[in-house]
Amino acid sequence: MIAYIGIGANLGDARANVADALARLAALDGSRLLAQSSAWRTAPIDSSGDDYINAVACIDTTMGAADLLAALQAIELAHGRERPYRNAPRTLDLDILLYNDELIDTASLQVPHPRMCERAFVLAPLLEIAPDIELPGHGPAQRFLPAVAGQAIARLD
């Protein structure tokens, strides 16, 4: 299964936390890192605190979506992730953006990620590594860029 993972952090050494998350994704059992975007700096949206460091990774995995989510949450926990309230600043946030072409809607997981089309910090790094990607149920990811053009974002590397 090909999965795209959104990565973000804005507490502590956010850039190091994102880099470590990429290394941990590459080391997941039954998974292989296929691509990773540059790091991107973005202003918080529906959140507060310092700017975020964001990236997107593409992995090939044998894990089911629920098991992959559990593995991502374990990586977050290892980074001291707390969830005091929705959209709180965080040491690390890992989200399954896409999982093959599947549409998943459960209490714990929605794929495609429900707000990915509204976020430059998802679209820019995703399109960097998959410029022609189609979002299941939504069409080409490129078509959502005009709607996020006003969001502050800058590639770091």
DSSP file (Angstrom, degrees, kcal/mol; ACC not computed):
  #  RESIDUE AA STRUCTURE BP1 BP2  ACC     N-H-->O    O-->H-N    N-H-->O    O-->H-N    TCO  KAPPA ALPHA  PHI   PSI    X-CA   Y-CA   Z-CA
    1    1 A M              0   0    0      0, 0.0    60,-3.0     0, 0.0     2,-0.6   0.000 360.0 360.0 360.0 136.6    0.0    0.0    0.0
    2    2 A I  E     -A   60   0A   0     58,-0.2    98,-3.8    60,-0.1     2,-0.4  -0.862 360.0-177.7 -97.1 123.9    1.3    3.5   -0.8
    3    3 A A  E     -AB  59  99A   0     56,-2.8    56,-2.9    -2,-0.6     2,-0.5  -0.959  19.7-149.6-124.5 140.6    0.6    6.0    1.9
    4    4 A Y  E     -AB  58  98A   0     94,-2.2    93,-2.9    -2,-0.4    94,-1.3  -0.945  17.7-160.6-107.3 128.7    1.3    9.7    2.1
    5    5 A I  E     -AB  57  96A   0     52,-3.0    52,-2.4    -2,-0.5     2,-0.4  -0.937   8.3-145.2-116.2 125.3    2.0   10.9    5.6
    6    6 A G  E     -AB  56  95A   0     89,-2.9    89,-2.3    -2,-0.5     2,-0.4  -0.733  18.4-165.5 -86.3 137.7    1.8   14.6    6.6
    7    7 A I  E     +AB  55  94A   0     48,-2.8    48,-2.0    -2,-0.4     2,-0.3  -0.983  14.6 160.2-128.2 132.9    4.4   15.7    9.2
    8    8 A G  E     +AB  54  93A   0     85,-2.0    85,-2.5    -2,-0.4     2,-0.3  -0.997   8.5 169.6-151.8 153.1    4.3   18.8   11.3
    9    9 A A  E     +A   53   0A   0     44,-1.4    44,-2.6    -2,-0.3    82,-0.2  -0.967  14.1 167.6-158.6 145.5    5.8   20.3   14.5
   10   10 A N        +     0   0    0     80,-2.9    40,-0.5    -2,-0.3     2,-0.3   0.273  60.7  78.7-143.7  12.5    5.9   23.7   16.2
   11   11 A L  S    S-     0   0    0     79,-1.3     6,-0.1    38,-0.1    -1,-0.0  -0.919  95.7  -9.5-118.5 150.1    7.2   22.9   19.8
   12   12 A G  S    S-     0   0    0     -2,-0.3     2,-1.6     1,-0.2     3,-0.2  -0.337 131.2 -12.9  66.9-148.6   10.7   22.2   20.8
   13   13 A D  S  > S+     0   0    0      1,-0.2     4,-2.5     2,-0.1     3,-0.2  -0.644  75.3 179.9 -85.5  82.8   13.2   21.7   18.0
   14   14 A A  H  > S+     0   0    0     -2,-1.6     4,-2.3     1,-0.2    -1,-0.2   0.861  75.2  51.8 -58.4 -41.4   10.6   21.4   15.3
   15   15 A R  H  > S+     0   0    0      1,-0.2     4,-2.2     2,-0.2    -1,-0.2   0.918 112.1  46.3 -64.2 -42.1   13.0   20.8   12.5
   16   16 A A  H  > S+     0   0    0     -3,-0.2     4,-2.7     2,-0.2    -2,-0.2   0.882 110.9  53.5 -66.8 -37.5   14.8   18.0   14.3
   17   17 A N  H  X S+     0   0    0     -4,-2.5     4,-2.2     2,-0.2    -2,-0.2   0.904 109.9  47.1 -64.1 -40.8   11.5   16.5   15.3
   18   18 A V  H  X S+     0   0    0     -4,-2.3     4,-2.1     2,-0.2    -2,-0.2   0.918 112.6  49.6 -65.9 -43.1   10.3   16.4   11.6
   19   19 A A  H  X S+     0   0    0     -4,-2.2     4,-1.9     1,-0.2    -2,-0.2   0.907 111.4  49.0 -61.8 -41.9   13.7   14.9   10.6
   20   20 A D  H  X S+     0   0    0     -4,-2.7     4,-2.6     1,-0.2    -1,-0.2   0.892 107.8  54.4 -65.4 -38.9   13.5   12.3   13.3
   21   21 A A  H  X S+     0   0    0     -4,-2.2     4,-2.5     1,-0.2    -1,-0.2   0.911 107.0  51.4 -60.8 -41.5    9.9   11.4   12.2
   22   22 A L  H  X S+     0   0    0     -4,-2.1     4,-2.0     1,-0.2    -1,-0.2   0.913 110.5  48.7 -61.5 -42.0   11.1   10.9    8.6
   23   23 A A  H  X S+     0   0    0     -4,-1.9     4,-1.0     1,-0.2    -2,-0.2   0.901 111.8  49.1 -64.4 -40.3   13.8    8.5    9.9
   24   24 A R  H  < S+     0   0    0     -4,-2.6     4,-0.4     1,-0.2    -2,-0.2   0.866 108.8  52.6 -68.3 -35.9   11.3    6.6   12.0
   25   25 A L  H >< S+     0   0    0     -4,-2.5     3,-1.1     1,-0.2    -1,-0.2   0.904 107.5  52.5 -63.6 -40.0    9.0    6.3    9.1
   26   26 A A  H 3< S+     0   0    0     -4,-2.0     7,-0.3     1,-0.2    -1,-0.2   0.771 111.2  48.1 -65.4 -25.2   11.8    4.8    7.0
   27   27 A A  T 3< S+     0   0    0     -4,-1.0    -1,-0.2    -3,-0.2    -2,-0.2   0.408  79.7 126.9 -97.7   1.1   12.4    2.3    9.8
   28   28 A L  S X  S-     0   0    0     -3,-1.1     3,-1.8    -4,-0.4    -3,-0.0  -0.354  71.3-102.4 -61.5 135.8    8.8    1.1   10.3
   29   29 A D  T 3  S+     0   0    0      1,-0.3    33,-0.2    32,-0.0    34,-0.2  -0.326 105.8  11.4 -56.8 135.3    8.5   -2.7   10.1
   30   30 A G  T 3  S+     0   0    0      1,-0.2    32,-2.0    31,-0.1     2,-0.3   0.673 112.5 102.8  71.9  16.8    7.1   -3.7    6.7
   31   31 A S  E <   -C   61   0A   0     -3,-1.8     2,-0.4    30,-0.2    30,-0.2  -0.923  49.8-163.3-133.5 157.0    7.5   -0.3    5.3
   32   32 A R  E     -C   60   0A   0     28,-2.3    28,-2.7    -2,-0.3     2,-0.5  -0.993  25.0-124.7-140.5 130.9    9.9    1.5    2.9
   33   33 A L  E     +C   59   0A   0     -2,-0.4    26,-0.2    -7,-0.3     3,-0.1  -0.645  29.7 175.1 -75.5 120.2   10.3    5.3    2.5
   34   34 A L  E     -     0   0A   0     24,-3.0     2,-0.3    -2,-0.5    25,-0.2   0.796  61.8  -9.1 -95.7 -35.2    9.8    6.1   -1.2
   35   35 A A  E     -C   58   0A   0     23,-1.6    23,-2.9    95,-0.0    -1,-0.3  -0.989  52.7-163.1-160.4 154.4   10.0    9.9   -1.1
   36   36 A Q  E     -C   57   0A   0     -2,-0.3    21,-0.2    21,-0.2     2,-0.0  -0.995  18.9-131.5-143.2 143.1   10.1   12.8    1.2
   37   37 A S        -     0   0    0     19,-2.6    89,-0.1    -2,-0.3     3,-0.1  -0.238  34.0 -90.0 -80.3 173.8    9.5   16.5    0.6
   38   38 A S        -     0   0    0      1,-0.1     2,-0.3    87,-0.1    18,-0.3  -0.274  52.6 -92.3 -66.7 167.9   11.6   19.4    1.6
   39   39 A A        -     0   0    0     16,-0.1   117,-3.4    14,-0.0   118,-0.9  -0.707  44.6-161.1 -82.7 142.3   10.9   21.0    5.0
   40   40 A W  E     -DE  54 155A   0     14,-2.5    14,-3.0    -2,-0.3     2,-0.5  -0.978  11.8-141.2-127.9 138.4    8.5   23.9    4.8
   41   41 A R  E     +DE  53 154A   0    113,-3.0   113,-1.9    -2,-0.4     2,-0.3  -0.867  29.4 174.2 -99.0 130.3    7.9   26.7    7.3
   42   42 A T  E     -DE  52 153A   0     10,-2.3    10,-3.3    -2,-0.5   111,-0.2  -0.982  32.5-115.8-137.6 148.3    4.2   27.7    7.7
   43   43 A A        -     0   0    0    109,-1.3    78,-0.1    -2,-0.3     8,-0.1  -0.511  50.2 -90.3 -73.9 148.4    2.2   30.0   10.0
   44   44 A P        -     0   0    0      0, 0.0     2,-0.4     0, 0.0    -1,-0.1  -0.323  38.4-159.7 -60.4 141.4   -0.3   28.2   12.3
   45   45 A I  S    S-     0   0    0      1,-0.1     3,-0.1     3,-0.1   106,-0.0  -0.996  78.3  -9.1-122.8 127.5   -3.8   27.8   10.9
   46   46 A D  S    S+     0   0    0     -2,-0.4     2,-0.2     1,-0.2    -1,-0.1   0.801 130.2  75.8  54.8  29.5   -6.6   27.2   13.4
   47   47 A S  S    S-     0   0    0      2,-0.1     2,-0.3    41,-0.0    -1,-0.2  -0.763  70.3-133.1-148.4-171.0   -3.8   26.9   15.9
   48   48 A S        +     0   0    0     39,-0.5     2,-0.2    -2,-0.2    -3,-0.1  -0.845  51.5  58.1-143.9 179.8   -1.4   29.0   17.9
   49   49 A G  S    S-     0   0    0     -2,-0.3     3,-0.1    40,-0.1   -38,-0.1  -0.480  88.1 -13.4  95.0-164.6    2.3   29.2   18.8
   50   50 A D  S    S-     0   0    0    -40,-0.5    -2,-0.0     1,-0.2   -39,-0.0  -0.107  85.5 -75.3 -67.3 167.6    5.4   29.4   16.7
   51   51 A D        -     0   0    0     -8,-0.1     2,-0.3     1,-0.1    -8,-0.2  -0.248  53.0-118.3 -58.8 153.8    5.5   28.6   13.0
   52   52 A Y  E     - D   0  42A   0    -10,-3.3   -10,-2.3    -3,-0.1     2,-0.5  -0.641   7.9-141.3 -93.1 152.3    5.3   25.0   12.0
   53   53 A I  E     -AD   9  41A   0    -44,-2.6   -44,-1.4    -2,-0.3     2,-0.3  -0.979  33.2-177.5-106.1 127.2    7.9   22.9   10.2
   54   54 A N  E     +AD   8  40A   0    -14,-3.0   -14,-2.5    -2,-0.5     2,-0.3  -0.879  14.8 160.6-127.6 156.8    6.0   20.6    7.8
   55   55 A A  E     -A    7   0A   0    -48,-2.0   -48,-2.8    -2,-0.3     2,-0.4  -0.955  25.8-133.8-159.3 168.9    6.9   17.9    5.3
   56   56 A V  E     -A    6   0A   0    -18,-0.3   -19,-2.6    -2,-0.3     2,-0.4  -0.999  16.7-164.5-131.9 138.0    5.2   15.0    3.5
   57   57 A A  E     -AC   5  36A   0    -52,-2.4   -52,-3.0    -2,-0.4     2,-0.5  -0.910   9.4-149.1-118.8 148.8    6.5   11.5    3.2
   58   58 A C  E     +AC   4  35A   0    -23,-2.9   -24,-3.0    -2,-0.4   -23,-1.6  -0.981  23.0 179.8-115.3 125.1    5.5    8.7    0.8
   59   59 A I  E     -AC   3  33A   0    -56,-2.9   -56,-2.8    -2,-0.5     2,-0.5  -0.914  28.1-140.4-124.5 153.2    5.9    5.1    2.1
   60   60 A D  E     +AC   2  32A   0    -28,-2.7   -28,-2.3    -2,-0.3     2,-0.3  -0.965  39.2 174.5-104.7 123.0    5.2    1.7    0.7
   61   61 A T  E     - C   0  31A   0    -60,-3.0   -30,-0.2    -2,-0.5   -31,-0.1  -0.956  44.3-154.2-137.0 149.9    3.8   -0.4    3.6
   62   62 A T        +     0   0    0    -32,-2.0     2,-0.1    -2,-0.3   -31,-0.1   0.449  69.7 109.0 -93.3  -4.2    2.3   -3.8    4.3
   63   63 A M  S    S-     0   0    0    -33,-0.3    -2,-0.1   -34,-0.2     2,-0.1  -0.441  72.5-120.1 -74.4 144.1    0.4   -2.3    7.3
   64   64 A G     >  -     0   0    0     -2,-0.1     4,-2.6     1,-0.1     5,-0.2  -0.362  35.3-101.7 -69.9 164.1   -3.3   -1.9    7.3
   65   65 A A  H  > S+     0   0    0      1,-0.2     4,-2.5     2,-0.2     5,-0.2   0.891 121.9  49.6 -59.6 -42.4   -4.5    1.7    7.7
   66   66 A A  H  > S+     0   0    0      2,-0.2     4,-2.1     1,-0.2    -1,-0.2   0.904 112.7  47.4 -65.4 -40.6   -5.5    1.2   11.4
   67   67 A D  H  > S+     0   0    0      2,-0.2     4,-2.2     1,-0.2    -2,-0.2   0.882 111.3  51.3 -67.8 -37.4   -2.1   -0.4   12.2
   68   68 A L  H  X S+     0   0    0     -4,-2.6     4,-2.5     2,-0.2    -2,-0.2   0.925 108.8  51.1 -64.5 -43.7   -0.3    2.4   10.4
   69   69 A L  H  X S+     0   0    0     -4,-2.5     4,-2.5     1,-0.2    -2,-0.2   0.922 109.9  50.0 -58.4 -44.3   -2.3    5.0   12.4
   70   70 A A  H  X S+     0   0    0     -4,-2.1     4,-1.8     1,-0.2    -1,-0.2   0.893 110.4  50.2 -61.9 -40.0   -1.3    3.2   15.6
   71   71 A A  H  X S+     0   0    0     -4,-2.2     4,-1.8     2,-0.2    -1,-0.2   0.897 110.7  49.3 -65.6 -39.8    2.4    3.2   14.5
   72   72 A L  H  X S+     0   0    0     -4,-2.5     4,-2.3     1,-0.2    -2,-0.2   0.905 109.8  50.9 -65.7 -41.0    2.2    7.0   13.7
   73   73 A Q  H  X S+     0   0    0     -4,-2.5     4,-2.4     1,-0.2    -1,-0.2   0.834 107.1  54.4 -66.5 -31.6    0.7    7.7   17.1
   74   74 A A  H  X S+     0   0    0     -4,-1.8     4,-2.1     2,-0.2    -1,-0.2   0.887 107.9  49.6 -67.2 -38.5    3.4    5.7   18.8
   75   75 A I  H  X S+     0   0    0     -4,-1.8     4,-0.9     2,-0.2    -2,-0.2   0.923 111.3  49.4 -64.7 -43.5    6.0    7.9   17.0
   76   76 A E  H ><>S+     0   0    0     -4,-2.3     5,-2.2     1,-0.2     3,-1.0   0.932 110.0  50.8 -58.9 -46.0    4.1   11.0   18.2
   77   77 A L  H ><5S+     0   0    0     -4,-2.4     3,-2.0     1,-0.3    -1,-0.2   0.878 103.6  58.2 -61.0 -39.1    4.0    9.7   21.7
   78   78 A A  H 3<5S+     0   0    0     -4,-2.1    -1,-0.3     1,-0.3    -2,-0.2   0.740 105.6  52.2 -62.9 -21.7    7.8    9.1   21.7
   79   79 A H  T <<5S-     0   0    0     -3,-1.0    -1,-0.3    -4,-0.9    -2,-0.2   0.257 125.2-103.7 -96.6  10.3    8.2   12.8   20.9
   80   80 A G  T < 5 -     0   0    0     -3,-2.0    -3,-0.2     1,-0.2    -2,-0.1   0.737  54.3-179.7  78.1  22.8    6.0   13.8   23.9
   81   81 A R      < -     0   0    0     -5,-2.2     2,-0.3    -6,-0.1    -1,-0.2  -0.359   2.3-174.7 -60.7 129.8    2.9   14.6   21.9
   82   82 A E        -     0   0    0      7,-0.2     3,-0.1    -2,-0.1     9,-0.1  -0.913  20.4-153.4-122.0 153.9    0.1   15.7   24.0
   83   83 A R        +     0   0    0     -2,-0.3     3,-0.1     1,-0.1     7,-0.1  -0.573  31.2 153.6-124.8  67.6   -3.5   16.5   23.0
   84   84 A P  S    S-     0   0    0      0, 0.0     2,-0.3     0, 0.0    -1,-0.1   0.825  75.7 -13.4 -68.2 -29.0   -4.8   19.0   25.5
   85   85 A Y  S >  S-     0   0    0     -3,-0.1     3,-1.6     0, 0.0    -3,-0.0  -0.970  92.9 -65.8-163.1 163.8   -7.3   20.5   23.0
   86   86 A R  T 3  S+     0   0    0     -2,-0.3    -3,-0.0     1,-0.3     0, 0.0  -0.294 117.6   4.6 -60.0 134.9   -8.0   20.4   19.3
   87   87 A N  T 3  S+     0   0    0      1,-0.2   -39,-0.5   -40,-0.1    -1,-0.3   0.722  89.3 163.6  62.8  25.8   -5.3   22.0   17.1
   88   88 A A    <   -     0   0    0     -3,-1.6    -1,-0.2   -41,-0.1    -6,-0.0  -0.352  51.2 -87.1 -65.9 152.4   -3.0   22.6   20.1
   89   89 A P        -     0   0    0      0, 0.0     2,-0.3     0, 0.0    -7,-0.2  -0.266  58.1-160.5 -53.8 152.0    0.7   23.3   19.4
   90   90 A R        -     0   0    0      1,-0.1   -80,-2.9    -3,-0.1   -79,-1.3  -0.988  37.9-140.2-147.2 149.6    2.6   20.1   19.1
   91   91 A T  S    S-     0   0    0     -2,-0.3     2,-0.3     1,-0.3    -1,-0.1   0.815  98.1  -4.0 -72.2 -31.3    6.0   18.5   19.3
   92   92 A L        -     0   0    0    -83,-0.1     2,-0.4    -3,-0.1    -1,-0.3  -0.921  59.6-170.9-163.8 136.9    5.0   16.2   16.4
   93   93 A D  E     -B    8   0A   0    -85,-2.5   -85,-2.0    -2,-0.3     2,-0.5  -0.992   6.9-175.8-132.5 124.3    1.9   15.6   14.3
   94   94 A L  E     +B    7   0A   0     -2,-0.4     2,-0.4   -87,-0.2   -87,-0.2  -0.985   7.1 179.1-122.7 125.9    1.7   12.7   11.9
   95   95 A D  E     -B    6   0A   0    -89,-2.3   -89,-2.9    -2,-0.5     2,-0.8  -0.980  32.0-126.4-128.8 137.9   -1.4   12.2    9.7
   96   96 A I  E     +B    5   0A   0     -2,-0.4   -91,-0.2   -91,-0.2    14,-0.1  -0.750  31.3 175.5 -77.0 113.9   -2.3    9.7    7.0
   97   97 A L  E     +     0   0A   0    -93,-2.9    16,-1.7    -2,-0.8     2,-0.3   0.901  66.1   4.5 -84.6 -48.0   -3.2   11.9    4.1
   98   98 A L  E     -B    4   0A   0    -94,-1.3   -94,-2.2    14,-0.2     2,-0.4  -0.986  53.1-167.0-140.0 145.9   -3.7    9.2    1.5
   99   99 A Y  E >   -B    3   0A   0      3,-0.4     3,-2.2     1,-0.3   -96,-0.2  -0.846  68.5 -63.5-137.0  96.1   -3.7    5.4    1.7
  100  100 A N  T 3  S-     0   0    0    -98,-3.8    -1,-0.3    -2,-0.4   -96,-0.1  -0.362 100.0 -46.1  50.6-137.3   -3.6    4.1   -1.9
  101  101 A D  T 3  S+     0   0    0     -3,-0.1    -1,-0.3    34,-0.1     2,-0.1   0.103 101.7 136.6-104.6  20.8   -6.9    5.2   -3.5
  102  102 A E    <   -     0   0    0     -3,-2.2     2,-0.6     1,-0.0    -3,-0.4  -0.372  48.3-146.9 -76.4 146.4   -9.0    4.2   -0.5
  103  103 A L        -     0   0    0     -2,-0.1     2,-0.4    -5,-0.1    -2,-0.1  -0.967  24.2-178.2-106.2 117.5  -11.7    6.2    1.1
  104  104 A I  E     +F  111   0B   0      7,-2.9     7,-2.5    -2,-0.6     2,-0.3  -0.970  13.6 170.7-122.6 130.4  -11.8    5.6    4.8
  105  105 A D  E     +F  110   0B   0     -2,-0.4     2,-0.2     5,-0.2     5,-0.2  -0.719  22.9 137.3-142.5  88.5  -14.3    7.1    7.2
  106  106 A T        -     0   0    0      3,-3.0     3,-0.1    -2,-0.3    -2,-0.0  -0.692  67.8 -95.5-120.9 176.3  -14.2    5.7   10.7
  107  107 A A  S    S+     0   0    0     -2,-0.2     3,-0.1     1,-0.2    -1,-0.0   0.813 124.8  32.3 -62.4 -29.8  -14.4    7.2   14.2
  108  108 A S  S    S+     0   0    0      1,-0.2     2,-0.4     0, 0.0    -1,-0.2   0.576 122.5  36.7-105.8 -11.5  -10.6    7.3   14.4
  109  109 A L        -     0   0    0     -3,-0.1    -3,-3.0     2,-0.0     2,-0.4  -0.974  48.7-176.7-151.1 130.0   -9.4    7.8   10.8
  110  110 A Q  E     -F  105   0B   0     -2,-0.4    -5,-0.2    -5,-0.2   -14,-0.1  -0.992  24.1-143.9-124.5 124.9  -10.6    9.7    7.7
  111  111 A V  E    S+F  104   0B   0     -7,-2.5    -7,-2.9    -2,-0.4     2,-0.2  -1.000  86.1  42.0-136.2 132.3   -8.7    9.3    4.4
  112  112 A P  S    S-     0   0    0      0, 0.0   -14,-0.2     0, 0.0   -15,-0.1   0.551 115.0-102.7 -57.5 153.9   -8.1   11.3    2.4
  113  113 A H    >   -     0   0    0    -16,-1.7     3,-1.4    -2,-0.2     4,-0.3  -0.318  31.2-127.5 -54.3 131.3   -7.4   13.6    5.3
  114  114 A P  T 3  S+     0   0    0      0, 0.0    -1,-0.2     0, 0.0     3,-0.1   0.706 101.0  33.5 -63.7 -22.9  -10.5   15.8    5.6
  115  115 A R  T >  S+     0   0    0      1,-0.1     3,-1.7     2,-0.1     4,-0.3   0.307  83.4 105.7-113.6   9.7   -8.7   19.2    5.5
  116  116 A M  G X  S+     0   0    0     -3,-1.4     3,-1.0     1,-0.3     7,-0.4   0.820  77.4  56.6 -62.8 -30.4   -5.8   18.5    3.2
  117  117 A C  G 3  S+     0   0    0     -4,-0.3    -1,-0.3     1,-0.2    30,-0.1   0.594 106.8  51.8 -75.5  -9.6   -7.3   20.4    0.3
  118  118 A E  G <  S+     0   0    0     -3,-1.7     2,-0.5     1,-0.1    -1,-0.2   0.341  96.5  80.6-105.0   3.7   -7.5   23.5    2.5
  119  119 A R    X>  -     0   0    0     -3,-1.0     4,-2.6    -4,-0.3     3,-1.2  -0.940  52.6-166.1-125.4 116.4   -3.9   23.6    3.7
  120  120 A A  H 3> S+     0   0    0     -2,-0.5     4,-2.5     1,-0.2    -1,-0.1   0.849  93.4  65.4 -61.1 -33.8   -0.9   24.9    1.8
  121  121 A F  H 34 S+     0   0    0      1,-0.2    -1,-0.2     2,-0.2   -81,-0.1   0.642 111.6  34.8 -68.8 -11.9    1.3   23.1    4.3
  122  122 A V  H <> S+     0   0    0     -3,-1.2     4,-2.1    -6,-0.2    -2,-0.2   0.795 119.5  47.1 -98.5 -50.1   -0.1   19.8    3.0
  123  123 A L  H  X S+     0   0    0     -4,-2.6     4,-3.0    -7,-0.4     5,-0.3   0.904 108.6  52.3 -64.2 -44.8   -0.5   20.6   -0.7
  124  124 A A  H  X S+     0   0    0     -4,-2.5     4,-1.4     1,-0.2    -1,-0.2   0.951 115.8  38.5 -61.6 -51.3    2.9   22.2   -1.3
  125  125 A P  H  > S+     0   0    0      0, 0.0     4,-1.3     0, 0.0    -1,-0.2   0.880 116.8  52.5 -68.3 -33.7    5.0   19.4    0.1
  126  126 A L  H  X S+     0   0    0     -4,-2.1     4,-1.9     1,-0.2     3,-0.5   0.947 111.3  45.6 -62.6 -47.9    2.7   16.7   -1.4
  127  127 A L  H  < S+     0   0    0     -4,-3.0    -1,-0.2     1,-0.2    -3,-0.2   0.747 103.9  64.8 -70.0 -22.7    2.9   18.2   -4.8
  128  128 A E  H  < S+     0   0    0     -4,-1.4    -1,-0.2    -5,-0.3    -2,-0.2   0.909 116.2  27.9 -62.4 -41.2    6.6   18.6   -4.5
  129  129 A I  H  < S+     0   0    0     -4,-1.3    -2,-0.2    -3,-0.5    -1,-0.2   0.640 137.6  26.8 -97.4 -15.1    7.0   14.8   -4.4
  130  130 A A    ><  +     0   0    0     -4,-1.9     3,-1.9    -5,-0.2    -1,-0.2  -0.537  66.3 172.1-144.3  72.2    3.9   13.8   -6.4
  131  131 A P  T 3  S+     0   0    0      0, 0.0    11,-0.2     0, 0.0    -4,-0.1   0.716  80.9  41.1 -62.0 -23.1    3.1   16.6   -8.8
  132  132 A D  T 3  S+     0   0    0      9,-0.1    -5,-0.1     8,-0.1    -2,-0.0   0.172  83.1 145.1-108.5  17.6    0.3   14.8  -10.7
  133  133 A I    <   -     0   0    0     -3,-1.9     8,-2.4    -7,-0.1     2,-0.4  -0.267  38.3-146.6 -65.8 140.6   -1.3   13.1   -7.7
  134  134 A E  E     -G  140   0C   0      6,-0.2    -1,-0.1     7,-0.1    -2,-0.1  -0.880   9.3-138.6-103.4 136.6   -5.1   12.6   -7.7
  135  135 A L  E >>  -G  139   0C   0      4,-3.6     3,-3.0    -2,-0.4     4,-2.2  -0.864  29.9-111.1 -97.0 119.0   -7.0   12.8   -4.5
  136  136 A P  T 34 S+     0   0    0      0, 0.0   -34,-0.0     0, 0.0    -1,-0.0  -0.225 102.1   5.9 -52.1 127.1   -9.7   10.1   -4.2
  137  137 A G  T 34 S+     0   0    0      1,-0.1   -34,-0.0   -34,-0.0    -3,-0.0   0.388 131.0  60.6  81.8  -4.3  -13.1   11.7   -4.4
  138  138 A H  T <4 S-     0   0    0     -3,-3.0    -1,-0.1     1,-0.2    -4,-0.0   0.622  89.7-136.3-127.7 -24.6  -11.6   15.2   -5.1
  139  139 A G  E  <  +G  135   0C   0     -4,-2.2    -4,-3.6     3,-0.0    -1,-0.2  -0.595  62.3   6.0  95.0-160.4   -9.5   15.0   -8.4
  140  140 A P  E >   -G  134   0C   0      0, 0.0     3,-1.0     0, 0.0    -6,-0.2  -0.335  58.8-141.5 -63.7 133.6   -6.1   16.5   -9.0
  141  141 A A  G >  S+     0   0    0     -8,-2.4     3,-2.0     1,-0.2     4,-0.3   0.843  97.0  70.5 -61.8 -33.2   -4.4   18.0   -6.0
  142  142 A Q  G >  S+     0   0    0     -9,-0.4     3,-1.6     1,-0.3    -1,-0.2   0.812  85.3  67.1 -53.7 -32.8   -3.1   20.9   -8.1
  143  143 A R  G <  S+     0   0    0     -3,-1.0    -1,-0.3     1,-0.3     4,-0.2   0.649  94.1  58.2 -69.4 -12.6   -6.6   22.3   -8.5
  144  144 A F  G <> S+     0   0    0     -3,-2.0     4,-0.7    -4,-0.2     3,-0.5   0.536  80.6  88.7 -92.5  -7.5   -6.7   23.3   -4.8
  145  145 A L  T X4 S+     0   0    0     -3,-1.6     3,-1.3    -4,-0.3     4,-0.4   0.894  80.5  57.4 -60.6 -42.7   -3.6   25.5   -4.9
  146  146 A P  G >4 S+     0   0    0      0, 0.0     3,-1.0     0, 0.0     4,-0.2   0.867 102.3  56.5 -57.5 -33.9   -5.4   28.7   -5.8
  147  147 A A  G 34 S+     0   0    0     -3,-0.5     3,-0.2     1,-0.2    -2,-0.2   0.721 113.3  39.4 -70.6 -20.1   -7.6   28.4   -2.7
  148  148 A V  G X< S+     0   0    0     -3,-1.3     3,-2.0    -4,-0.7    -1,-0.2   0.265  80.5 110.7-110.4   9.8   -4.6   28.3   -0.4
  149  149 A A  T <  S+     0   0    0     -3,-1.0    -1,-0.1    -4,-0.4    -2,-0.1   0.758  74.6  56.6 -59.5 -26.4   -2.4   30.9   -2.2
  150  150 A G  T 3  S+     0   0    0     -4,-0.2     2,-0.3    -3,-0.2    -1,-0.3   0.493  82.2 104.9 -85.3  -2.6   -2.8   33.4    0.7
  151  151 A Q  S <  S-     0   0    0     -3,-2.0     2,-0.4     1,-0.1  -106,-0.0  -0.641  79.6-113.6 -83.0 133.8   -1.4   31.0    3.4
  152  152 A A        +     0   0    0     -2,-0.3  -109,-1.3  -108,-0.1     2,-0.3  -0.503  53.5 148.6 -70.2 122.0    2.1   31.8    4.5
  153  153 A I  E     -E   42   0A   0     -2,-0.4     2,-0.3  -111,-0.2  -111,-0.2  -0.980  20.2-179.1-155.1 142.3    4.5   29.1    3.5
  154  154 A A  E     -E   41   0A   0   -113,-1.9  -113,-3.0    -2,-0.3     2,-0.3  -0.984  28.4-123.0-146.6 133.5    8.2   28.9    2.5
  155  155 A R  E     -E   40   0A   0     -2,-0.3  -115,-0.3  -115,-0.2    -2,-0.0  -0.571  20.0-167.0 -73.3 136.2   10.4   26.0    1.5
  156  156 A L              0   0    0   -117,-3.4  -116,-0.2    -2,-0.3    -1,-0.1   0.762 360.0 360.0 -97.0 -30.5   13.4   25.6    3.8
  157  157 A D              0   0    0   -118,-0.9  -117,-0.1     0, 0.0    -2,-0.1   0.373 360.0 360.0-142.1 360.0   15.6   23.2    1.8
